[in-house]
Amino acid sequence: MTKDEAEQLVVKAVSLAIARDGASGGVVRTVIINSEGVTRNFYPGDKLPLWHEELEPQNSVLDILNTSSPEPMNI
């Protein structure tokens, strides 16, 4: 795994935790420490992955709200 791949994995994991915790703050800050020094990165909430967009539709309330013409849910 490259340094960039590792950082993206961390950002994705933390953003999933943020999606499940409304009091987390909504941003991700990373720090890379290596022989080249220290690199700090900031990812604002509007640049984080949106987990509901990566999932296949499952007739959830979120899926229904995001469609242009909602259909009744099969319960």
C-alpha positions, 0 to 999 in steps of 0.5 A: 500500500502506498502512502497515498492509498494508506491515507485514503483508507484512513480518510474513508474509515474515519468518514464512515465513523463520522457518518454514524456519529452526529457529534464527531465534528464532520472533518478529518485531519491526518498527519503523516510522519516519515523520514521526509518530515511531518505532513498535515492534511485537512479534509472538510466535510463536503469533500468526504465520501458519502456512504449512501452514494456507494451502496446499491439501492435497498428501498430504504427511506434514504433511497426513496427520498433521493429518487425523483418519483418515489414508489411505495416500499414493499414491507 
